[in-house]
Amino acid sequence: MNQVDESCRFRGAAKYVLDDELAKIVNVSIALEMPLLLKGEPGTGKTMLAHAIAESLQMPLIVLNVKSSMKLLEALYQYDTLTRLNDSRFGDSKRDVSNIEEYIRMGKIGQAFVSDRRTVLLIDEIDKADTDFQDDMLDVLDQMQFDIIEIDKTVSARHRPVIVITSNAKKDLSDPFLGRCNFHHIAFPDPEMMRMILAVHFPDLSEELARASLGTFYRLREFRGIEKKPATRELINWVRALKSDPDFDVDTLRNGEIPYLGVLFKKSLDLNLALQQSGRARR
């Protein structure tokens, strides 16, 4: 097995609380030069992990946000035929219209391949794509090259990127895809881990407010019928809202009142359900 270069060893980042098991799988993936597939519900820090790796290893971060209609070619490169046509018609461009390469723009994977520096490539929400996209993408990432057919040119990666792939587990991934990645499931943080996360973002947070806000937060996540449960980002923003309100008193939470529910719930139906259930709980 390849040894982990100490300069490429991930040890966490300023705003990311890292557990030992996750640190190990990140560093093994870097050593083996394999994509790391992260699964877990929204708000468990999958996307933020890629940001933390880039910060820790001092590498540029390139993000490919996968969409359901996306074709692999878009992630590799695009041939801007419309601009070339306009340039040839109006003749006021500084580009050589006879040179097609002037009109080739790299997609996110292409950008990672041609970068002068090693990058962290985040492929976010791969489960939105169809199976062909997933498998063909991993072929490209295995070979570290792709062809631009319009100019009969092969683009090979100058540096193999550190690849992080996220999935919200909304759709099963193919067995060949799973077999070519290292895998880690990020569970939703328990209260102890979440207290550590809050401490990173709010070093001066009182234990009294931390305990009351966490108790309320986890109780809200148990409300029936909620489609999008509040996640770590919502908790951080909610605590920030509570701290910024000069009239807020922690006894408000102890008495069952929950201010700023709209910071925690982003869908109207969820907000209404939370209002109803929190009202019943007080009664």
N, C-alpha and C positions, 0 to 999 in steps of 0.2 A: 504494500500500500504506500502511496505517496505520503511523505511527511508534510505536516503543516508548516509552511513558512511562518516564522514568528511574526513577521510584518503583516501577515494575512490572517492572524488569529483574532477571532471576534471575542471581545470580552464585555460587550454591552456598550451602552451609550448613556449620555447624561439624563435623558428623559425616558429611558426604556428600562423597566425592571425585568431582569433576565433570570430564569431558573437554570439550574445546572444542566438538566437534560436537553433543553432547547439549545444552550450554548454548545453542547457536544455535537448535536446533529448538524448545526450550522458549520462547525469547523470540520467535521467529517465530510460534509458535502463539498466544502471548498477544497479539501485535500484530494478527494476522489474526482473532483471536477464534474460533479453530477448536479442536476437541478434539484432544489429542495422544494417539495410540494407541501404547503401548509394548508390544513383544513381546520375549520372551526366556525362557530356562529359569528355573525358580524359583531365587531367591537371587542374581539379578543386580541387584537394587536398584530394581526397577520401582515397587513400593509405597513404598519409602523416598524415592523421588524426589518424590512428592507431598507427603510430610511435609517434605522439605527446601524445596520451593517455598513451602509455607505458612509455614515458619519464616523464610525469606529475605524474603518479601514482607509478613510480619506480617499474614497473613490467617488466619481460622479455617479448619480443615480438616474437611470433612464426607465420611464414607466410606460408600459403598454397596457392601456385600459381596454380589456377585451369586451366587444359588443356582440350581440347574438347574430347580427348580419355581417360580421367582419369576415373577410377573406384573408388567407395567409399572405397573399401578395401585398396587401396594404401594410402589413407589419414589416415586410421586407423592403419594398421600394414602390414608388409610383412614377409612372412616365406621364409627364404633364403635356399631353398632346394639345390641349386647348391653348396654352400659352405659346407653344411652338407655332401653332397655326396663326395666332394673332400676330406674333413677331414676324412671320413670313409674309403676312398680308400687309402690315403697316410699315415694316422695314425700319423701325426706330429703336430696335433693341441693340444693346451692346453685345449680346450673345450671338454666336455663330449658329444660325438656324440649321445649317447642314450637319452640325455635330449633335446627334441625338443625346449624347451623354450630358450635354449642357442642361437637358430637361429631365434628367433623372433625379428624383428626390428620395433620400433614404427614409424608410419607415423606422419605427423604434428599434426593431431587431437589427436592421441595417446600420443604424446609428451606433449601436453597441459594437458591431463588427468593425466598423471603420474608425472608431475612436482611437486617438493616439495614446490614450490611457486605458488601463483596465477599468471596467465599469461594473456596477451592480445593475443587473437587468431585472426589473420587477414585471412579471406578467400577471396582471391582477384580474381575478375572477375568471379563471380559465373555464369554469363550468358553464359559462354563458355560451361558449363556442360549441360548434358541432364536432362530432368525433373525427371527421376528416381533418379539420383545422388542427385539432389537438395532436393527432398522430403525425401529420405532415410537419407541424412546427417542431416536434421533437426530432424528426429526421434532420431538419436543418440544424438544430442545436447539437445533435450528435456529430454531424459532419463539420460543423463550424464553417459552412460555406453555402452559397446559393448562387443561382445563375440569373443574370439580367438578359432575357432573351432578345430584347430589342437591339442590344449592342453586342451580343454574343460574348459576354464577359462574365467571369466567375469572381464573385466577391468572397474572399476568405477573411476570417476574423484575424485582426492584428493581435488581439489579446483575447483569451477566453474569458468571457464575463462571468461573474458570480451570479447565478440565476436563481431567483426566488419566484415561485409560482403559487398563487393563492386560489383557494376554492372555498365557497360558502356551503359546499356539499348540497346544493340544490339539485344537482343532476349527477348521476354516476359517471365516472371517468372510465375509459376503456382499460382493459387489463394490460395491453402493451404500453399504454401511457404510464400506468402505475408502476409497471415493472422497470421503467427507465428513470425513475426518480427516487430520491430518498424522501421519506414521508414522516411528517410529524403532525399530530393533532394538538392544537392549542385549546385547552379547556378554558371555559370562562373563569376568570380569577375568583378564588374564594375570598371571604372577607379579610383574611390575614394578608394575602397578596395584594388585595385592593387597598388596604391601609398603607402598604409600602408604596404603591403607585401614587396615592394621594400625597404621601410625604415627599415624594420627588417633585411633585408639582406645587405643593404648598408646604414648604419647610416649617412655616410658623403656624400651621393649623393646630388648633387646640384639640386635645384628646376628647374633650366634651363634644365639640362639633363633629369631629371625625366619627365618634361612636354613634351619635344621633343620626347623622346623614347616611352612614353606611347601613344602619338598621332600617331606615326608611327606604333606602334604595333597593335593598334586597327584598323587602316586603312588597314594593311596587312591582318588581319583576315576577312575583308570584300571582299577580292579579289575573283572574280568568279572562280569556278571550283576547288578550293583548297580542296583536300581530307582530309588532316590532318592539321588542322589549328594550328598555333603556340600556345602553352599553357603557363602556368605560369613558368614551368621549363625552357622552351626555352627563355622566356623573361629575366629571371634571368641570364641565361648563356650569352645572347646577351648583356645585360648591363655590365656584367663582361668583355666581350670581348671589348666593347667600352672603358671602363675605363682603360683597360690594354694597349691600343694602344696609344703610346705617340704622334702620329701624328693626332689622331682623334680630330676634332673640331665639336662642336654641330651644327655649321652652316651647316655642311654637311647634317644633317637630315632636317634642315629647308629648304634647297634647294631641297629637294626631293630625294637626293641620300641615298641609304640604304646599308651601308657596312655590311659584314658578314651575308648575307642572308642565307648561308648554316648552320648557327647556329640556325636559326628560322625554316627553312623548311628542313625536313629530307628525303623527297622523291624527286626523280629526276624530276618527272612530276610537282609536286608542286613548286619546285625551278624554273623550266623553266617558269611556268605560272607567278610566282611572278616577275621574271626578266622582262618578257614581259610587264606586267601590270604596274610595277613601272617605266619602261622606257616610256611608253605611258603617265603616269601621269606627268612625268617631262616635256614632250613635250607639 
